């Protein structure tokens, strides 16, 4: 399982593994892929710096990348704007009433939060600043093309830029802006995702641009990786599938328990997580937002700020029926806890078997 991207990035296999866990990202790199650390959970630049320093020391010299969340246009954040003050009181009351109805206990005194500030443009820029101080090999942006000045700065450091796309027109725009790799993310994917399924999206984007394309969405086996290559992709981008690996220790046991028990139909695409459409695990929390009378989710980043404390309370409750977790439809195959190395080995072995079987077709 080798393509031109392997030589470009110094990796053994064109498997790009996105994860918010530095432990998982490092394990993916050690297993021959490219671990890509999601930066959005790091509100503090020093925390991200520590995580990347840990990766520098624990990847055995293997390459890795980072993923940021930055809109192409700079929003009017401004230090003078009190974002929390823009949230309607009715939304705050709905969240509190819903948590009470679901039996989610309050946080201990003194605990709370202002939301995941990594969704803010200014914080994302600080993530770029920190990342470029480390030997990263890729910067990917979950919201498409970063601003042109960011792309130019990253290129000046000798680092390629990847951007996620849910439509062919998005992919063409990314390349015109200077993006080097397009991640064609299908409807099946976890987190922010579009409306076109991978089987249709990947060849459309491959035909639309002249840069390498990574297939994302619904990939958790060698057969699916082989299908992505058959559609013209130069590699695969996997995110959800690492959430039940042994190295993933973020969150609590209830989240992993809920993921292991879920089927492929147990997800929902909704704006309740960040304000933009994202695929989440379907739970009593997501269902509450779909009930008659529930308010419409707010735009990013207000929705994230609105539900930030709720997410902390849900995590503390240790109740798998209410967890709030981005995950793709591939969750139906995530049925046991295994080390990253074992997941990668199984994927590669099945890929080889699949390709061999295809060569024998008449």
Residue pairs with C-beta under 8 A, 6 or more apart in sequence:
1 13
1 14
1 15
1 225
1 348
1 351
1 352
2 12
2 13
2 14
3 14
3 212
3 229
3 234
3 235
4 212
4 234
5 11
5 14
5 181
5 212
5 234
5 235
6 12
6 13
6 14
8 160
9 34
9 63
9 137
9 138
10 62
10 63
10 137
11 29
11 32
11 33
11 34
11 62
11 63
12 32
12 33
13 32
13 33
13 344
13 348
14 33
14 214
14 234
14 235
14 236
15 28
15 32
15 33
15 34
15 225
15 235
15 236
15 238
15 344
15 347
16 33
16 34
16 36
16 65
16 138
16 183
16 214
16 235
16 236
16 237
16 238
17 24
17 25
17 28
17 33
17 34
17 35
17 36
17 238
17 239
17 242
17 340
18 36
18 38
18 67
18 140
18 237
18 238
18 239
18 242
19 25
19 28
19 35
19 36
19 37
19 38
19 239
19 242
19 243
19 248
20 37
20 38
20 40
20 41
20 250
21 37
21 242
21 247
21 248
21 249
21 250
22 37
22 51
22 52
22 54
22 55
23 247
23 248
23 249
24 35
24 242
24 245
24 247
24 248
24 340
25 35
25 36
25 37
25 55
25 64
26 35
26 54
26 55
26 58
26 59
26 64
27 35
27 245
27 247
27 339
27 340
27 341
28 34
28 35
28 242
28 340
28 344
29 35
29 55
29 59
29 60
29 62
29 63
29 64
30 59
30 60
30 62
30 340
30 341
31 340
31 341
31 344
31 345
32 62
32 344
33 344
34 63
34 64
34 65
34 137
34 138
35 55
35 59
35 64
35 65
36 64
36 65
36 66
36 67
36 138
36 140
37 51
37 52
37 55
37 64
37 65
37 66
37 67
38 66
38 67
38 142
39 48
39 66
39 67
39 68
39 69
39 118
39 124
39 127
39 131
40 67
40 68
40 69
40 116
40 118
40 119
40 124
40 142
41 116
41 118
41 250
42 48
42 51
42 118
42 127
43 114
43 116
43 117
43 118
43 123
45 126
45 127
45 129
45 130
48 127
48 130
48 131
49 130
49 133
49 134
52 66
52 130
52 131
52 133
52 134
52 136
53 134
55 64
55 134
56 134
56 135
63 135
63 137
63 138
64 136
64 137
65 136
65 137
65 138
65 139
65 140
65 162
66 127
66 131
66 136
66 138
66 139
66 140
67 139
67 140
67 141
67 142
68 118
68 124
68 127
68 128
68 131
68 139
68 140
68 141
68 142
68 146
69 118
69 119
69 124
69 141
69 142
69 143
70 121
70 124
70 125
70 128
70 141
70 143
70 146
70 147
70 150
71 121
71 143
71 144
72 143
72 144
72 145
72 146
72 147
72 177
73 147
74 121
74 147
75 121
77 83
77 120
77 121
77 122
83 301
83 302
83 305
84 114
84 305
86 302
87 298
87 302
87 305
87 306
88 295
88 298
90 295
91 295
91 298
91 306
92 306
94 294
94 295
95 306
95 307
95 310
98 285
98 288
98 289
98 310
99 310
99 313
99 314
101 288
102 284
102 285
102 288
102 319
102 322
103 317
103 319
104 310
104 313
104 314
104 317
104 319
104 322
105 313
105 316
105 317
106 313
107 309
107 312
107 313
107 316
111 312
112 309
112 312
113 308
113 309
113 312
114 305
114 308
115 301
115 304
115 305
115 306
115 308
116 304
116 308
117 123
118 124
118 127
119 274
119 300
119 301
119 304
120 301
125 150
128 139
128 146
128 150
128 153
128 154
131 139
132 153
132 154
132 157
132 159
136 159
137 159
137 160
138 159
138 160
138 161
138 162
138 181
139 146
139 154
139 159
139 160
139 161
139 162
140 161
140 162
140 163
140 164
140 181
140 183
141 161
141 162
141 163
141 164
142 164
142 191
142 192
143 164
143 192
144 163
144 164
144 165
144 170
144 173
144 174
145 151
145 163
145 173
145 174
145 177
145 178
145 179
146 154
146 161
146 163
148 177
148 178
151 161
151 177
151 178
151 179
152 178
154 160
154 161
155 161
155 178
160 180
160 181
161 178
161 179
161 180
161 181
162 179
162 180
162 181
162 182
162 183
162 214
163 174
163 179
163 181
163 182
163 183
164 182
164 183
164 185
164 192
164 216
165 171
165 174
165 182
165 183
165 184
165 185
165 205
166 185
166 186
166 187
166 193
166 194
166 195
166 196
166 201
167 194
167 196
167 201
168 201
168 204
168 205
168 207
168 208
169 208
171 182
171 184
171 205
171 208
171 209
171 213
172 208
172 209
174 182
174 209
175 182
175 209
175 210
175 211
179 211
180 211
180 212
181 211
181 212
181 213
181 214
182 205
182 209
182 211
182 212
182 213
182 214
183 213
183 214
183 216
183 237
184 198
184 201
184 202
184 204
184 205
184 206
184 213
184 214
184 215
184 216
184 217
184 233
185 193
185 194
185 198
185 201
185 216
185 217
185 237
186 193
186 194
186 196
186 197
186 198
186 199
186 200
186 201
186 202
186 215
186 216
186 217
186 218
187 193
187 194
187 195
187 196
187 197
187 198
187 201
187 217
187 269
188 197
188 198
188 217
188 218
188 279
188 328
188 329
188 330
189 198
189 216
189 217
189 218
189 239
189 240
189 279
189 328
190 239
190 240
190 267
190 278
190 279
190 280
190 326
190 327
190 328
190 330
190 331
191 239
191 278
191 279
191 326
191 328
192 274
192 276
192 277
192 278
193 217
193 269
193 277
193 278
193 279
193 328
194 201
194 277
196 204
197 217
198 215
198 216
198 217
198 218
198 219
198 228
198 231
199 227
199 231
201 217
202 213
202 215
202 228
202 231
202 232
202 233
203 231
203 232
205 213
206 213
206 231
206 232
206 233
207 232
212 234
212 235
213 232
213 233
213 234
214 233
214 234
214 235
214 236
214 237
215 228
215 231
215 233
215 235
215 236
215 237
216 236
216 237
216 238
216 239
217 328
218 224
218 328
218 329
218 330
219 225
219 228
219 236
219 237
219 238
219 241
219 330
220 238
220 240
220 241
220 330
220 333
220 334
220 347
221 333
221 346
221 347
221 350
222 346
222 347
222 348
222 349
222 350
222 351
222 352
222 353
222 354
223 350
223 351
223 354
224 236
225 236
225 347
225 351
226 351
226 354
226 355
226 358
228 235
228 236
230 358
239 328
240 326
240 327
240 328
240 330
240 331
240 334
241 330
241 333
241 334
241 343
242 248
242 340
242 343
243 256
243 259
243 325
243 327
243 334
244 256
244 259
244 260
244 334
244 336
244 337
244 338
245 337
245 338
245 339
245 340
245 343
246 337
246 338
246 339
246 340
247 339
247 340
248 256
251 315
251 325
252 315
252 316
252 318
253 318
254 317
254 318
254 319
254 320
254 323
255 315
255 320
255 323
255 325
256 337
257 320
258 281
258 283
258 320
258 321
258 323
258 325
259 281
259 325
259 327
259 331
259 334
260 334
260 335
260 336
260 337
261 320
262 281
262 282
262 327
262 331
262 332
262 334
263 331
263 332
264 329
264 330
264 331
264 332
264 333
265 329
265 332
266 281
266 282
266 331
266 332
267 279
267 280
267 281
267 282
267 327
267 328
267 329
267 331
268 279
268 280
268 282
268 286
268 290
269 277
269 278
269 279
269 280
270 277
270 278
270 280
270 286
270 289
270 290
270 297
271 277
271 278
271 296
271 297
271 303
272 280
272 285
272 286
272 289
272 297
272 303
272 307
273 280
273 303
273 304
273 307
273 324
273 326
274 300
274 301
274 303
274 304
275 297
275 298
275 299
275 300
275 301
275 302
275 303
275 304
276 300
278 326
279 326
279 327
279 328
279 329
280 286
280 324
280 325
280 326
280 327
281 323
281 324
281 325
281 326
281 327
281 331
283 320
283 321
283 322
283 323
283 324
284 321
284 322
285 310
285 314
285 322
285 323
285 324
286 324
288 294
289 297
297 303
298 306
307 324
310 324
311 324
314 322
314 323
314 324
315 323
